[in-house]
Structure formats: structure tokens, C-alpha cells
Amino acid sequence: MSNPLLQAFFVGRSVAEVINERLEVALTDALSELGKFDAEAREQLRQFTEEVTERANRAAQAANANQTTTVGQDPVDLQANIDELRAEIALLRNELQRYRSSSV
């Protein structure tokens, strides 16, 4: 190539092609890494969600098991229990007053 202008054109075109190819490779690598990161993040989020759900289910089952063992098989009427305890307290107060009055 004896014409420097023609040589400069081909050198410029070759430079542009090489830069274009390297940018393409770099962009492809960057997008690939981004895709890997996204997939790993989604997998970690899925595992986190599964672990949280599993723990919540175990805690609910444990609480449910404790509730059934505490309460027992028969349904408990709390108001009836409170009323019975109040009646026993009243009876004990009467007995205590009778004891105190007889010992004076």
C-alpha cells in the first residue's frame, strides 16, 4: 500500500472492528455475569423463603401441640373455672372468719 490515505482508512476500519469485537465480548461477559448474579440471588431468595416458611410452620405446629396438651381433649370453659375459683375463695373466707372468731 503506497497510498497513506488508503492505508489510514484500512487501519481505522480495523481499529473500529477490533474495538467493536472487544466491546461485544466485554458486554456479553458483563451480561453473563449479571445473569449469573440474578439467578444466584433468586435462588438464595427462594431458599430464604423456604426456610422462613418451614420455621414458621414448625413454630405453629409446636404452639398447636402445646395448646392441645395444655387444654386437653375437653373444651375448657374459662368463665366456669373462674366462677368455681371465686366460690371456693368465698367459702375459704367464711371458714377463716369462723376460725378467727372462735379463737378470740
FENCOR-V916077 format. One record per pair of residues at least 24 apart in sequence whose ideal C-beta (glycine too) atoms are under 10 Angstrom apart, sorted by sequence separation. I is the first residue (numbers start at 0). GAP is how many residues later the second one is. If there is no record, write none. Layout:
i:I gap:GAP
i:I gap:GAP
This chain:
none
